[in-house]
Amino acid sequence: MAKFTIETTYHLPVYRQHTYNAATIGEACRLAVEDDDWSDEKSDTDSAGATYVSGIWRGAKAAYRGRAVKIPSEFREVNERKAAHFEVLLGVLKIVTHVKDLQAPDLPYWFSRVQSVVAQAEAIMAGAPDPEREPDIFVNRTHILLVLEESRVRDQIASILETDPTVTQLTAEAISDADIHAACLLVAAESDLSEERGAAEFHAALAAIREAERRQATPT
């Protein structure tokens, strides 16, 4: 049997009660947060958080001596699980909000991922292990490197007109959301990012090789 060194942690709330003179609640809160005097702190042992795994290393008494092993999601602190999953949820949500621009063959691909990330979010909220993923769905995972956001295009318009007023006699307000949307569809249709994609795939391949080398070199 293999040996693992497991570090577990729990959060213990420490509090204090000070009185502050302030004109508003916000000002009072700011004074409290910036106050460095914790000489009268108290520990709230009745509100201690649940125990979670904060570190894993292969071998006996190996804490912080070798490369740490990735902690399975279900054993991490619940707020860390939520924070880590938030980016995934946001990324999928951005794609689905533009579903009208997706081609029909792409829809099953993205809807399956929506179902998966929702199931994982529900597991996190329930304090349960992550659901098992369907292997045929995640064999060839896709990583989005670029999203063209219309709001950022509008910011660019304002910046361009401010920097170089000779570009057009129009004001930024004269350029409508429909103009920006049509322009983004045109750019997306005409852009050829095959060279950039090839470069990203090449760098990812090299990174995967280095990752495998580091993993093989880590003592067990």
DRENPA-3360 file (N, C-alpha, C; in nm, 2 decimals, always signed):
BEGIN
1 = MAKFTIET = +0.08/-0.12/+0.00/+0.00/+0.00/+0.00/+0.09/+0.12/+0.00 ~ +0.04/+0.23/-0.07/+0.12/+0.35/-0.08/+0.09/+0.43/+0.04 ~ +0.19/+0.52/+0.08/+0.18/+0.61/+0.19/+0.16/+0.75/+0.14 ~ +0.07/+0.82/+0.21/+0.04/+0.96/+0.17/+0.04/+1.05/+0.30 ~ +0.10/+1.16/+0.29/+0.09/+1.26/+0.40/-0.02/+1.36/+0.37 ~ -0.12/+1.36/+0.46/-0.24/+1.44/+0.43/-0.24/+1.56/+0.54 ~ -0.25/+1.68/+0.49/-0.27/+1.79/+0.58/-0.41/+1.83/+0.58 ~ -0.48/+1.83/+0.70/-0.62/+1.88/+0.71/-0.62/+2.00/+0.79;
9 = TYHLPVYR = -0.73/+2.09/+0.76/-0.74/+2.22/+0.82/-0.89/+2.24/+0.86 ~ -0.91/+2.33/+0.95/-1.04/+2.38/+0.97/-1.03/+2.53/+1.01 ~ -1.13/+2.61/+0.97/-1.13/+2.75/+1.00/-1.20/+2.77/+1.14 ~ -1.13/+2.85/+1.22/-1.18/+2.88/+1.36/-1.20/+3.04/+1.36 ~ -1.33/+3.08/+1.36/-1.36/+3.22/+1.37/-1.30/+3.29/+1.49 ~ -1.23/+3.40/+1.47/-1.17/+3.48/+1.58/-1.24/+3.62/+1.56 ~ -1.29/+3.67/+1.67/-1.37/+3.80/+1.66/-1.33/+3.89/+1.77 ~ -1.37/+4.02/+1.76/-1.36/+4.12/+1.86/-1.47/+4.21/+1.84;
17 = QHTYNAAT = -1.50/+4.29/+1.95/-1.61/+4.38/+1.95/-1.56/+4.52/+1.99 ~ -1.55/+4.61/+1.90/-1.50/+4.75/+1.93/-1.61/+4.85/+1.89 ~ -1.61/+4.96/+1.95/-1.70/+5.07/+1.92/-1.63/+5.18/+1.84 ~ -1.69/+5.23/+1.73/-1.63/+5.33/+1.65/-1.72/+5.45/+1.63 ~ -1.67/+5.57/+1.63/-1.74/+5.69/+1.60/-1.73/+5.71/+1.45 ~ -1.85/+5.72/+1.38/-1.85/+5.73/+1.23/-1.98/+5.80/+1.19 ~ -1.98/+5.86/+1.07/-2.10/+5.93/+1.02/-2.19/+5.83/+0.95 ~ -2.13/+5.72/+0.90/-2.21/+5.62/+0.82/-2.17/+5.48/+0.86;
25 = IGEACRLA = -2.26/+5.39/+0.82/-2.22/+5.25/+0.85/-2.10/+5.21/+0.77 ~ -2.09/+5.25/+0.64/-1.97/+5.22/+0.56/-1.85/+5.27/+0.62 ~ -1.85/+5.39/+0.68/-1.73/+5.45/+0.74/-1.69/+5.37/+0.86 ~ -1.79/+5.33/+0.94/-1.77/+5.25/+1.06/-1.70/+5.11/+1.03 ~ -1.76/+5.05/+0.92/-1.70/+4.92/+0.88/-1.56/+4.94/+0.83 ~ -1.53/+5.05/+0.76/-1.39/+5.07/+0.71/-1.30/+5.09/+0.83 ~ -1.34/+5.16/+0.93/-1.26/+5.18/+1.05/-1.23/+5.04/+1.12 ~ -1.33/+4.96/+1.13/-1.32/+4.83/+1.19/-1.22/+4.74/+1.12;
33 = VEDDDWSD = -1.23/+4.74/+0.98/-1.15/+4.65/+0.90/-1.00/+4.70/+0.91 ~ -0.98/+4.83/+0.92/-0.84/+4.88/+0.92/-0.78/+4.88/+1.06 ~ -0.86/+4.85/+1.16/-0.81/+4.85/+1.30/-0.72/+4.73/+1.32 ~ -0.60/+4.76/+1.36/-0.50/+4.65/+1.39/-0.49/+4.60/+1.53 ~ -0.57/+4.65/+1.62/-0.57/+4.61/+1.76/-0.66/+4.49/+1.78 ~ -0.59/+4.37/+1.80/-0.66/+4.25/+1.83/-0.63/+4.20/+1.97 ~ -0.60/+4.29/+2.06/-0.55/+4.24/+2.19/-0.67/+4.18/+2.27 ~ -0.79/+4.20/+2.23/-0.90/+4.14/+2.31/-0.98/+4.04/+2.22;
41 = EKSDTDSA = -0.91/+3.97/+2.13/-0.97/+3.88/+2.04/-1.03/+3.76/+2.12 ~ -1.13/+3.70/+2.06/-1.19/+3.58/+2.12/-1.22/+3.48/+2.01 ~ -1.21/+3.35/+2.04/-1.23/+3.24/+1.95/-1.37/+3.18/+1.96 ~ -1.44/+3.17/+1.85/-1.57/+3.12/+1.85/-1.57/+2.97/+1.81 ~ -1.54/+2.89/+1.91/-1.52/+2.74/+1.89/-1.65/+2.67/+1.85 ~ -1.76/+2.73/+1.88/-1.89/+2.67/+1.84/-1.92/+2.69/+1.69 ~ -1.85/+2.78/+1.62/-1.87/+2.80/+1.48/-1.76/+2.76/+1.39 ~ -1.68/+2.67/+1.44/-1.56/+2.62/+1.37/-1.61/+2.56/+1.24;
49 = GATYVSGI = -1.53/+2.58/+1.13/-1.57/+2.52/+1.00/-1.54/+2.37/+1.00 ~ -1.59/+2.31/+0.89/-1.57/+2.17/+0.87/-1.43/+2.14/+0.83 ~ -1.38/+2.02/+0.87/-1.24/+1.98/+0.84/-1.23/+1.96/+0.69 ~ -1.13/+2.01/+0.63/-1.10/+1.98/+0.48/-0.96/+1.95/+0.46 ~ -0.93/+1.90/+0.34/-0.79/+1.86/+0.31/-0.72/+1.99/+0.25 ~ -0.61/+2.03/+0.30/-0.54/+2.14/+0.25/-0.40/+2.11/+0.19 ~ -0.36/+1.98/+0.19/-0.24/+1.94/+0.13/-0.22/+1.79/+0.12 ~ -0.17/+1.74/+0.01/-0.14/+1.60/+0.00/+0.00/+1.58/-0.06;
57 = WRGAKAAY = +0.08/+1.49/-0.01/+0.21/+1.46/-0.06/+0.22/+1.30/-0.06 ~ +0.29/+1.25/-0.16/+0.32/+1.11/-0.16/+0.43/+1.08/-0.06 ~ +0.42/+0.97/+0.01/+0.52/+0.92/+0.11/+0.49/+0.96/+0.25 ~ +0.57/+0.91/+0.34/+0.55/+0.93/+0.48/+0.62/+1.06/+0.52 ~ +0.56/+1.14/+0.61/+0.62/+1.27/+0.66/+0.68/+1.35/+0.54 ~ +0.60/+1.37/+0.44/+0.65/+1.43/+0.32/+0.59/+1.57/+0.30 ~ +0.53/+1.62/+0.40/+0.46/+1.75/+0.39/+0.56/+1.86/+0.35 ~ +0.54/+1.93/+0.24/+0.62/+2.05/+0.19/+0.76/+2.01/+0.15;
65 = RGRAVKIP = +0.79/+1.88/+0.14/+0.92/+1.83/+0.10/+0.92/+1.80/-0.05 ~ +0.81/+1.75/-0.11/+0.81/+1.72/-0.25/+0.70/+1.80/-0.31 ~ +0.66/+1.75/-0.43/+0.56/+1.82/-0.51/+0.42/+1.77/-0.45 ~ +0.33/+1.87/-0.42/+0.20/+1.84/-0.37/+0.12/+1.77/-0.47 ~ +0.03/+1.68/-0.43/-0.06/+1.61/-0.52/-0.19/+1.69/-0.52 ~ -0.26/+1.69/-0.64/-0.38/+1.77/-0.65/-0.49/+1.71/-0.56 ~ -0.55/+1.80/-0.49/-0.66/+1.76/-0.39/-0.79/+1.73/-0.46 ~ -0.85/+1.61/-0.45/-0.98/+1.59/-0.51/-1.08/+1.70/-0.46;
73 = SEFREVNE = -1.16/+1.74/-0.55/-1.25/+1.86/-0.53/-1.34/+1.83/-0.40 ~ -1.39/+1.71/-0.39/-1.49/+1.69/-0.28/-1.42/+1.71/-0.14 ~ -1.29/+1.70/-0.13/-1.22/+1.72/+0.00/-1.17/+1.86/+0.02 ~ -1.19/+1.95/-0.07/-1.14/+2.09/-0.05/-1.24/+2.17/+0.03 ~ -1.20/+2.28/+0.08/-1.29/+2.37/+0.15/-1.40/+2.42/+0.06 ~ -1.52/+2.42/+0.11/-1.64/+2.44/+0.03/-1.63/+2.58/-0.05 ~ -1.58/+2.68/+0.01/-1.57/+2.81/-0.06/-1.47/+2.80/-0.17 ~ -1.36/+2.73/-0.15/-1.26/+2.71/-0.25/-1.32/+2.63/-0.37;
81 = RKAAHFEV = -1.41/+2.53/-0.34/-1.47/+2.46/-0.45/-1.56/+2.55/-0.53 ~ -1.64/+2.64/-0.46/-1.72/+2.73/-0.53/-1.64/+2.83/-0.61 ~ -1.54/+2.88/-0.56/-1.45/+2.98/-0.64/-1.39/+2.91/-0.76 ~ -1.34/+2.79/-0.75/-1.28/+2.72/-0.86/-1.38/+2.69/-0.97 ~ -1.51/+2.66/-0.93/-1.61/+2.62/-1.02/-1.67/+2.75/-1.09 ~ -1.66/+2.86/-1.02/-1.73/+2.98/-1.07/-1.68/+3.02/-1.21 ~ -1.55/+3.01/-1.24/-1.49/+3.04/-1.37/-1.54/+2.95/-1.47 ~ -1.56/+2.82/-1.44/-1.61/+2.72/-1.54/-1.76/+2.76/-1.57;
89 = LLGVLKIV = -1.84/+2.79/-1.47/-1.98/+2.83/-1.49/-1.99/+2.95/-1.58 ~ -1.90/+3.05/-1.55/-1.91/+3.18/-1.62/-1.87/+3.15/-1.77 ~ -1.77/+3.07/-1.79/-1.72/+3.05/-1.93/-1.83/+2.98/-2.01 ~ -1.90/+2.88/-1.95/-2.00/+2.81/-2.03/-2.12/+2.90/-2.04 ~ -2.15/+2.98/-1.94/-2.27/+3.07/-1.95/-2.24/+3.17/-2.07 ~ -2.12/+3.22/-2.08/-2.09/+3.32/-2.19/-2.12/+3.25/-2.33 ~ -2.08/+3.13/-2.34/-2.10/+3.06/-2.47/-2.25/+3.04/-2.50 ~ -2.32/+3.00/-2.39/-2.46/+2.97/-2.41/-2.54/+3.10/-2.44;
97 = THVKDLQA = -2.50/+3.21/-2.38/-2.57/+3.34/-2.41/-2.56/+3.38/-2.55 ~ -2.46/+3.32/-2.62/-2.44/+3.35/-2.77/-2.49/+3.23/-2.85 ~ -2.58/+3.15/-2.79/-2.62/+3.03/-2.86/-2.68/+3.05/-3.00 ~ -2.74/+3.17/-3.01/-2.81/+3.20/-3.14/-2.71/+3.21/-3.25 ~ -2.58/+3.23/-3.22/-2.48/+3.24/-3.32/-2.40/+3.11/-3.34 ~ -2.44/+3.01/-3.26/-2.37/+2.88/-3.28/-2.44/+2.80/-3.39 ~ -2.37/+2.72/-3.46/-2.43/+2.64/-3.56/-2.49/+2.51/-3.49 ~ -2.59/+2.46/-3.56/-2.67/+2.35/-3.50/-2.58/+2.23/-3.46;
105 = PDLPYWFS = -2.47/+2.19/-3.53/-2.39/+2.08/-3.48/-2.32/+2.11/-3.35 ~ -2.30/+2.23/-3.32/-2.23/+2.27/-3.19/-2.32/+2.26/-3.07 ~ -2.45/+2.26/-3.09/-2.54/+2.28/-2.97/-2.53/+2.16/-2.88 ~ -2.54/+2.03/-2.93/-2.53/+1.92/-2.83/-2.40/+1.92/-2.75 ~ -2.29/+1.96/-2.82/-2.16/+1.97/-2.75/-2.17/+2.06/-2.63 ~ -2.23/+2.18/-2.65/-2.23/+2.28/-2.54/-2.34/+2.25/-2.44 ~ -2.46/+2.20/-2.48/-2.56/+2.16/-2.39/-2.52/+2.05/-2.29 ~ -2.44/+1.96/-2.34/-2.39/+1.85/-2.26/-2.30/+1.91/-2.15;
113 = RVQSVVAQ = -2.22/+2.01/-2.18/-2.13/+2.07/-2.08/-2.21/+2.15/-1.98 ~ -2.31/+2.22/-2.03/-2.40/+2.29/-1.94/-2.46/+2.19/-1.83 ~ -2.50/+2.08/-1.87/-2.56/+1.98/-1.78/-2.45/+1.94/-1.68 ~ -2.33/+1.92/-1.73/-2.22/+1.87/-1.65/-2.18/+1.97/-1.54 ~ -2.16/+2.10/-1.58/-2.12/+2.20/-1.48/-2.23/+2.23/-1.38 ~ -2.36/+2.22/-1.43/-2.47/+2.24/-1.33/-2.47/+2.13/-1.23 ~ -2.45/+2.01/-1.28/-2.45/+1.89/-1.18/-2.34/+1.91/-1.08 ~ -2.22/+1.95/-1.13/-2.11/+1.97/-1.03/-2.14/+2.09/-0.93;
121 = AEAIMAGA = -2.20/+2.19/-0.98/-2.24/+2.30/-0.89/-2.34/+2.26/-0.79 ~ -2.43/+2.17/-0.82/-2.53/+2.12/-0.73/-2.46/+2.03/-0.62 ~ -2.36/+1.96/-0.67/-2.28/+1.87/-0.58/-2.21/+1.95/-0.48 ~ -2.15/+2.06/-0.52/-2.07/+2.15/-0.43/-2.16/+2.21/-0.33 ~ -2.28/+2.26/-0.37/-2.38/+2.32/-0.28/-2.43/+2.22/-0.18 ~ -2.43/+2.09/-0.22/-2.48/+1.99/-0.12/-2.37/+1.93/-0.04 ~ -2.24/+1.97/-0.07/-2.13/+1.91/+0.00/-2.10/+1.77/-0.03 ~ -2.14/+1.74/-0.16/-2.12/+1.60/-0.21/-2.00/+1.59/-0.30;
129 = PDPEREPD = -1.96/+1.47/-0.33/-1.85/+1.45/-0.43/-1.89/+1.50/-0.57 ~ -1.79/+1.53/-0.65/-1.82/+1.57/-0.79/-1.89/+1.45/-0.86 ~ -1.99/+1.48/-0.94/-2.05/+1.37/-1.02/-1.95/+1.31/-1.12 ~ -1.97/+1.19/-1.15/-1.88/+1.13/-1.25/-1.92/+1.18/-1.39 ~ -1.81/+1.21/-1.46/-1.84/+1.27/-1.60/-1.85/+1.15/-1.70 ~ -1.93/+1.17/-1.80/-1.94/+1.08/-1.91/-1.81/+1.08/-1.99 ~ -1.75/+0.96/-2.00/-1.62/+0.96/-2.06/-1.62/+1.01/-2.21 ~ -1.73/+0.97/-2.28/-1.73/+1.01/-2.42/-1.74/+1.16/-2.45;
137 = IFVNRTHI = -1.79/+1.23/-2.34/-1.81/+1.38/-2.36/-1.68/+1.45/-2.34 ~ -1.59/+1.40/-2.25/-1.47/+1.48/-2.21/-1.34/+1.42/-2.26 ~ -1.35/+1.32/-2.36/-1.23/+1.27/-2.41/-1.15/+1.38/-2.48 ~ -1.22/+1.46/-2.56/-1.15/+1.56/-2.64/-1.20/+1.70/-2.59 ~ -1.15/+1.74/-2.48/-1.19/+1.87/-2.42/-1.14/+1.99/-2.50 ~ -1.23/+2.09/-2.50/-1.19/+2.21/-2.58/-1.17/+2.33/-2.48 ~ -1.06/+2.41/-2.50/-1.03/+2.52/-2.42/-1.04/+2.65/-2.50 ~ -1.12/+2.74/-2.46/-1.15/+2.86/-2.53/-1.04/+2.96/-2.50;
145 = LLVLEESR = -0.97/+3.01/-2.61/-0.86/+3.10/-2.59/-0.90/+3.24/-2.62 ~ -1.01/+3.26/-2.69/-1.05/+3.40/-2.73/-1.20/+3.41/-2.73 ~ -1.25/+3.52/-2.67/-1.39/+3.55/-2.68/-1.40/+3.70/-2.72 ~ -1.48/+3.72/-2.82/-1.50/+3.86/-2.87/-1.62/+3.92/-2.81 ~ -1.60/+4.01/-2.71/-1.71/+4.07/-2.64/-1.75/+4.20/-2.69 ~ -1.88/+4.22/-2.72/-1.92/+4.35/-2.78/-1.91/+4.47/-2.69 ~ -1.92/+4.44/-2.56/-1.90/+4.56/-2.47/-1.75/+4.61/-2.47 ~ -1.66/+4.52/-2.49/-1.52/+4.56/-2.50/-1.49/+4.63/-2.63;
153 = VRDQIASI = -1.56/+4.59/-2.74/-1.55/+4.65/-2.87/-1.60/+4.80/-2.85 ~ -1.71/+4.82/-2.78/-1.75/+4.96/-2.76/-1.65/+5.04/-2.68 ~ -1.59/+4.98/-2.58/-1.48/+5.05/-2.51/-1.36/+5.09/-2.61 ~ -1.34/+5.00/-2.70/-1.23/+5.02/-2.80/-1.27/+5.14/-2.89 ~ -1.39/+5.14/-2.93/-1.44/+5.25/-3.01/-1.42/+5.39/-2.94 ~ -1.46/+5.40/-2.82/-1.44/+5.52/-2.74/-1.29/+5.56/-2.73 ~ -1.21/+5.45/-2.71/-1.06/+5.48/-2.70/-1.00/+5.53/-2.83 ~ -1.05/+5.47/-2.94/-1.00/+5.50/-3.07/-1.04/+5.65/-3.11;
161 = LETDPTVT = -1.16/+5.68/-3.08/-1.21/+5.82/-3.12/-1.14/+5.92/-3.03 ~ -1.11/+5.89/-2.90/-1.05/+5.98/-2.82/-0.90/+6.00/-2.86 ~ -0.84/+5.90/-2.90/-0.70/+5.90/-2.94/-0.68/+5.97/-3.07 ~ -0.77/+5.93/-3.17/-0.75/+5.98/-3.31/-0.89/+6.03/-3.36 ~ -0.92/+6.16/-3.34/-1.05/+6.21/-3.38/-1.06/+6.22/-3.53 ~ -0.95/+6.20/-3.61/-0.96/+6.20/-3.75/-1.02/+6.08/-3.81 ~ -1.04/+5.97/-3.73/-1.09/+5.84/-3.79/-1.23/+5.86/-3.85 ~ -1.31/+5.94/-3.78/-1.45/+5.96/-3.83/-1.50/+6.09/-3.76;
169 = QLTAEAIS = -1.61/+6.14/-3.83/-1.67/+6.26/-3.77/-1.79/+6.21/-3.68 ~ -1.81/+6.08/-3.67/-1.92/+6.03/-3.58/-1.87/+6.04/-3.44 ~ -1.97/+6.05/-3.35/-1.94/+6.03/-3.20/-1.95/+5.89/-3.17 ~ -1.90/+5.85/-3.05/-1.92/+5.71/-3.01/-2.06/+5.67/-2.99 ~ -2.14/+5.77/-2.94/-2.29/+5.74/-2.92/-2.36/+5.72/-3.05 ~ -2.31/+5.76/-3.16/-2.38/+5.74/-3.29/-2.36/+5.60/-3.34 ~ -2.27/+5.53/-3.28/-2.25/+5.39/-3.32/-2.33/+5.30/-3.24 ~ -2.43/+5.23/-3.30/-2.53/+5.16/-3.22/-2.48/+5.02/-3.18;
177 = DADIHAAC = -2.56/+4.96/-3.09/-2.53/+4.82/-3.05/-2.54/+4.72/-3.17 ~ -2.64/+4.76/-3.26/-2.66/+4.68/-3.38/-2.54/+4.68/-3.47 ~ -2.48/+4.80/-3.48/-2.36/+4.82/-3.56/-2.25/+4.73/-3.51 ~ -2.23/+4.74/-3.38/-2.12/+4.66/-3.32/-2.15/+4.51/-3.34 ~ -2.27/+4.47/-3.32/-2.31/+4.32/-3.33/-2.28/+4.28/-3.47 ~ -2.32/+4.35/-3.57/-2.30/+4.32/-3.71/-2.15/+4.31/-3.74 ~ -2.07/+4.40/-3.69/-1.93/+4.41/-3.71/-1.86/+4.28/-3.65 ~ -1.90/+4.25/-3.53/-1.84/+4.13/-3.46/-1.87/+4.00/-3.53;
185 = LLVAAESD = -1.99/+3.99/-3.59/-2.03/+3.87/-3.67/-1.94/+3.86/-3.79 ~ -1.92/+3.98/-3.86/-1.83/+3.98/-3.98/-1.69/+3.95/-3.94 ~ -1.64/+4.00/-3.84/-1.50/+3.97/-3.80/-1.48/+3.83/-3.76 ~ -1.58/+3.77/-3.69/-1.57/+3.63/-3.65/-1.58/+3.54/-3.77 ~ -1.66/+3.58/-3.87/-1.67/+3.50/-3.99/-1.55/+3.50/-4.08 ~ -1.48/+3.62/-4.08/-1.37/+3.64/-4.17/-1.23/+3.61/-4.11 ~ -1.23/+3.60/-3.98/-1.10/+3.59/-3.91/-1.04/+3.44/-3.93 ~ -0.92/+3.43/-3.96/-0.85/+3.31/-3.97/-0.74/+3.30/-3.86;
193 = LSEERGAA = -0.77/+3.22/-3.75/-0.68/+3.21/-3.64/-0.61/+3.08/-3.64 ~ -0.60/+3.01/-3.75/-0.54/+2.88/-3.76/-0.39/+2.89/-3.72 ~ -0.32/+3.00/-3.75/-0.18/+3.01/-3.72/-0.17/+3.03/-3.56 ~ -0.25/+3.11/-3.51/-0.25/+3.13/-3.36/-0.29/+3.00/-3.29 ~ -0.39/+2.93/-3.35/-0.43/+2.80/-3.28/-0.31/+2.70/-3.29 ~ -0.25/+2.69/-3.40/-0.13/+2.60/-3.42/-0.02/+2.64/-3.32 ~ +0.00/+2.77/-3.30/+0.10/+2.81/-3.20/+0.06/+2.77/-3.06 ~ -0.07/+2.79/-3.03/-0.12/+2.75/-2.89/-0.11/+2.60/-2.87;
201 = EFHAALAA = -0.14/+2.52/-2.97/-0.13/+2.37/-2.96/+0.02/+2.33/-2.94 ~ +0.11/+2.40/-3.01/+0.25/+2.37/-3.00/+0.30/+2.40/-2.86 ~ +0.26/+2.51/-2.81/+0.31/+2.55/-2.67/+0.24/+2.46/-2.57 ~ +0.12/+2.42/-2.59/+0.05/+2.33/-2.50/+0.12/+2.19/-2.50 ~ +0.16/+2.15/-2.62/+0.23/+2.02/-2.63/+0.36/+2.02/-2.55 ~ +0.44/+2.13/-2.57/+0.56/+2.14/-2.49/+0.54/+2.14/-2.34 ~ +0.43/+2.22/-2.30/+0.40/+2.23/-2.16/+0.36/+2.09/-2.11 ~ +0.29/+2.01/-2.19/+0.25/+1.88/-2.14/+0.37/+1.79/-2.12;
209 = IREAERRQ = +0.47/+1.80/-2.21/+0.59/+1.72/-2.20/+0.67/+1.76/-2.07 ~ +0.68/+1.89/-2.05/+0.75/+1.94/-1.92/+0.67/+1.89/-1.80 ~ +0.54/+1.89/-1.81/+0.46/+1.85/-1.69/+0.48/+1.70/-1.67 ~ +0.48/+1.62/-1.77/+0.51/+1.48/-1.76/+0.65/+1.45/-1.70 ~ +0.75/+1.53/-1.75/+0.88/+1.51/-1.69/+0.89/+1.54/-1.54 ~ +0.82/+1.65/-1.50/+0.82/+1.69/-1.36/+0.75/+1.58/-1.28 ~ +0.64/+1.53/-1.33/+0.57/+1.42/-1.26/+0.65/+1.30/-1.25 ~ +0.72/+1.26/-1.35/+0.80/+1.14/-1.35/+0.92/+1.16/-1.25;
217 = ATPT = +0.97/+1.28/-1.24/+1.08/+1.31/-1.15/+1.05/+1.32/-1.01 ~ +0.92/+1.33/-0.98/+0.87/+1.35/-0.84/+0.89/+1.21/-0.77 ~ +0.96/+1.21/-0.66/+0.98/+1.08/-0.59/+0.84/+1.03/-0.53 ~ +0.82/+0.91/-0.53/+0.70/+0.85/-0.47/+0.73/+0.79/-0.33;
% end
